[in-house]
Amino acid sequence: MTSRERILSVINGDIPDRVPVSLFIHDEGNFLKQVYPELNLDKPLDCKYKLIDLQRELGLDIILRMLHGMTPFWISYGGLNTETQTNNWEISLEEYTRGNSLVKSYIIKTPERKFSQEFSSSEIAPGTISYACTKKPIKNINDLEAAIKYEPPMDQNYPQKVKKMLGKVKSYLSNDGVTSIWAPGGSFNAASNLIDLDMLYSLFLTDKPFFEKLIDFCIKRTFPFVKAICLTGVDIINFGGNVPGGFLGKEMYDQYVLPYEKKYIQYAKSFGTKTLYHNCGEAMILIDSYKELGSDIAEPFSPPPLGDGNLKEAKEKSDAKFTIIGNIDQVNVLKNGSIDMIKKNTEETVKTGKQGGRFILQSADYLEYDTPVKNIEAYIETGIKYGEY
């Protein structure tokens, strides 16, 4: 089987020749920059080509995870639209440094409201950039209503832009794997880009109408991007579910998050696109919820201490309703572990995961800078060796 056939077979619920062996590698910076120190991160297409080259050389089954150059920073990382200016949406920008961070401070003026938001970036390792909306624009219901009324929609040129880039990447990747693009959502993740987390985690209890209007706004502003991504012909669209995670408890998640997450999943699947739901924190209490969610894939059931994942239990409780991708600890095992530890952990994981199919071996989250290549090679060799059916 080709890598593409192998991965799609698993996602469709069939048994392949062996477990696909993949890695979560960012499409810019981080581990990619470690291997290619001269890589220009301002050229996202070149970064994706190099990411494909790297994974081919390592012998991986490629699940290409793409974000940079695929979606605008403001919709991906947080804040209101800073890309489009209109008569009713006037944007001013001031840039300055705070510590080792570059801060972009925006003032957005509308006829009824003035928004203030900050977007910060900082280099946390060579070529590894952390991005965040460090000052959220929505503080109250009046802010939200003004944003609903005046925020410009997605740029009309975006669908063609993302489709063109995806076409080039798919052609370069060929049958060595599958493509995926991160969407601006799920619902709770999208809401966390607009209001402070300490407000969001209780808003559905303290002010339910505000919460419902906020989530509805998130859906309306992000669904055009979801549609555009799906219509590129991408294999998988990735939705973030780490912000609600297991923090809220199953009862609260099922009542206030799950119904909206299902809308994202159902909308993407209506275009024939496979869906991936990512929660890199605590997830075990939400397995039944994920079965109801309807996503093709749920990941990564991170093992302790990164999360509370128990792969054997997750496999049993999931009833093969979704494919599990995971769950090798990328910090304590792949980055800092010994070769013997890596081989032992990988062997145990792949033997557990392969039972009944619907499993792809992968790091629980993205590979960090300074992860030894020899460790990665030991992981891949072991995963392939013990992954045969």
N, C-alpha and C positions, 0 to 999 in steps of 0.2 A: 504494500500500500504506500502511496505517497503520504507525506505529512498532512497535506490538506484532507485527503480521504480519511486518514486515521482520526484526525480531530473531529471532523464533521460526523463520522460514524459514531463516535462516543456521544456527541451532543444529541444525536438523533436516537440514542438508546440502543444502538447495536454494539456488538462485541468486535473490536478490531483485532489486528494481528498482535498488537501489544499496546500497553498503556502509552499514550503520548507523553513525552517528556518535554516540558516547556519551562520558561523562566519569565517572570514579570520584570521587564527591564524598561525603564522610562525612555521615551523617544527623544530625550535631550538630557545632557548632563549626567550626573550620577555615575553609574558603572560604565555607561557608554563613553563618557569623557575620560574615565580612567584608562580605557583601552585605546582610545583615540584622542590623546591630549591636544592635538592641533585642530580638533573639530570645531567648526564655527557654528555656535548655537543659534546664531541669527539666520541660519539657512535651514529651516525645518525639513525640507525635502531631502537635503543631503544627509541630515541626521537619520532620517528614516531609512535611507539606502544603506547607511553604515550599520544601522541596527540589524537590518536584514543580513548584511555581509557577516557580521559578528556571529549571529545565531546559526547561519549556515556553516561557518567554520567550526563552531562548537558541536554541530550535529544535532541541534535541537529541532523539535517540532514547533514551528513558529506560530505563536499567537501574538500578532503585532498590535500593540496597544498604542493608540495615537491620540494626542491632544494638541500639542503645540503646532500652530499653523492650521489647525482644523476648526477650532472654535475661538471666538474673540476672548481675550483675557477677562473682560468685564462680566461676561455671562458665565465663564468657567470658574473664576476664582472669587468673584464677589463684587457687589456694588451695582449701581444703576448704570444705564447706558452712557458711556463716555466716548463712544465712537461716532455718534451722530448728533449734530447740532441743528436745531430749528429755531424759529422765531419764539416759540414757547418753551424752548429747552436750550438755554444758553450756558455753555460750559467754559469755566476758566480753570487754569491749572497752574500750580506752583510746585516746583520740585526742590527738594532739599535732602540732606542726609541726617539720619538719626542713628548714632552709633555706627554700625556697619551696614545699615539699611538705607536704600534709596526710597524715599517717600514721595509719592505723587498725591498732592492734596488738591482735591477738586471742590469747586463750588458750582452747583447747578441751580440756575434761577428759572423759575416758572412764574406765570402770572399770579399764582396763589401761594407758592411755597419756595423756600430756598433750602437746598440740600447741601450737606457737607459730608464728604467721604474721603477716606485715605486708602491708598493702595501701596503696599510696601513689598520690596524685594530685597533679599540679602543672600550673599554667597556663604553657605554653611560648610562647604568643602570645595576643593578646586572644581570649578565648572558645575557645581551643584547649587541651584538657585531655589530658595524658598519664596513662594508668592502667597500673599494674603491681603484681603480687605481688612485693614486694621482699625478702620473707623467706619461702622456700618451706617447707611443713610436713613433707614427707617426707624423712627423712635416712637411713633404713635399712629393712631388710626388716621389722623389728618395728613400726616406724611404719606401714608400708604395711598390714600384716596387721590392725592395730587400726583403721585407716581403713576397710578392707574390711568389717570386722565391725560398726562402729558408725555410720559416716556416714549421716545420713538421706537418703532418696532425693529425687528431684524433687518439688516441691510438687504435690499433686494438682490444684490450681487452675490450674497453669501452662498446660496445653493449651487450656483455654477462654479464658484471658486473651490468649494470643498469637493465637489464631484470631480473636477479636473485633477486635483491633487490625489484623490483616492485612485483615480484611473491610472495615474503614473505609478503609484505604489503597488497596486495589484499586478500591473504588468511586470514590474521588477521582481515581485515576490513569486509569481507563477504558482506552482503547486507545492511549494515548500512550506506552506502554512495558510493561516486565515488572517483576515484583517478585522480589527475592531477599533471603534472610535468612542471616546468618553463623551457622554451626553451631559448637558447642564441640568442635572437632576439625578435621582428622585426628588420627591416633594420636599422632604425635610431638609435634605442637603441644599436644595435650591433656596429654601427659606432662610437657611443659616447664612447665605451670602448677603442677606439684606438687613437682618436684625441681629442683635447680640444674642449669644447662646443662652445667657442667664434669663433672658426674657422668653426666648423660644421654648425652652424646656418646660415652662409652666403656662404658656400663653393659652393653650387649649383648655386649661382649667380656670384661669383668671379672667379671660376675655375671649370666649369661644367665637363670637361674631368676627372679632379682629383676626383671630387665627384662621378661620375659614376663608375670609376675604384675602388674607395674605397667601394662603395656599392656592386659591383660585387664580390670583395674580401670577404666581409662580408658574402655574400650568399654562396660562395664556401666553406668557412671555417666552417660555422655553419650548413649548410644543412645535412652533415653527422650525426651531433648530433640530428637534428630534426628527421631524418629517424630512427636512433637507438632508440630514445624515443618512436616514434609512434609504432615501431615494438615490443615493450615490451607488448603491449596490454593495455596500459594506456587508461583511458576513455577520458581524455581531455588533450590537450597540451596548455600551457599558453604562449602567446606572449606579450612582453612589448611594449606599444605604448605611454608611458608617456613622453619620451624625445621630440618627435615632438609635442605631445599634441595639444593644441589649440594655442600654442605660435606663430606658423608660419602663422596662418590664413588659411582659407579654400582654397583659390586659390593656395597658395604655397604648402600646404599639398597635395592637389589633383594632382598637377603637379609633385612634386619632391619626395613625400613619398608614396602616395597611390599605385602607380603601383608596387613598390617593396614590400610593405606590403602584397599586394594581392598574390604575389609569395609565400610568407611564408605560408599564409593561404591555398592556393590551393595545395601546396606541402604536407602539413600535412593532408589535407582532402583526398588526393589521396590514403592514407593508411587506410582510413576509421576512422580516429581519429577526435573527436570533437575538435573544436578550441575555445579558449577564448582570447579576445583582451583587455588588461588592460591599461587604461589611467586614473590615479588618479587625474589629474588636470582638466583644462578647456576642455570641450568636446561638449558643446551644438551646436557649429557651425559646428561640424563634423558629425552630425547624418546622413545626406544624404551620406556622404563619407563612414560611417560605413555600411550603407545599400549596397553600392557597394563593400565594402571590402569582404563581404561574410562569415564573421566569424559567428559561431553558437551562440556565446555569446559576448556581449560587456559590460564592467563594468568600474567603478561603478557609474558614473555620480554623483560624490561627491557633496554634498550640500554646499552652502556657510557656513563658509568662506574657507573651504578646496578647493572648486572648484566652478563651476558655475552651478551645476546640478539642473535641475527642472524635477522631475520624471514624473509628469503629462504630461508636454510638450514632454519629451523624449519618453514616451509611445505612445503618439499620432503621433509624427513625424516618429517613427521607423517603423510604419506600420506592426508590428509583424514580421519584417524581421530577427530579432535576439532576443535572450533572454537577458534580462537585469538582472544583479546581482547587488544589492546595497540596499539602499544608506544611511544607518544610519551613522551619524558622530561618528567615534570611539573615538574622542578626547573630543569634547565639549558636547557630549551627553552621550556616554557609559562610558567614563572615569570620566568626571567631572560633569555630570548632576545629578539632583535629581531623585529619583525613579519615582515621578509623571511626570517629564519631559520625562524620558525614555519611560514610558508607553504611554504618549500622542504622542510623536514623532513616536514610533513604530506603534501604531494604525493607525495614519494618513498615514504612509508610506506603510504599508501592504494593506490598503484599496485602496490606489491609484494604487499600483503596481499590485494587483491581477486582475484588470479589463482586460479582454481579455486574461488572462494567460501570458505565457512567462516572468515570473518574479520569482526571487528567492530573498528572504529577507536576507540581510547580512550587516555586517559592511562595510563601504566604503573602508577601508584599514585595515592593520593588527592591532590586538589588542595590545595596549601598556602595558608595565610593570606598575603595580600599578592600573590597572583597577579593581574596586571592583567586586568580584564574585556576590554579591547580585544585582548589576546593570545588570550583564549579565543574571542572572536568571529572572529578571523582563522583560528584552527584549525578552527572549525566550518564557516565559509564555504568553506575550501579542501577540507576533507574531503568535503563534499557535492558540490562542483564536480567533483572528480576520482573520486568514488566510484561514478558511474553505470556500469551494465553495458550 
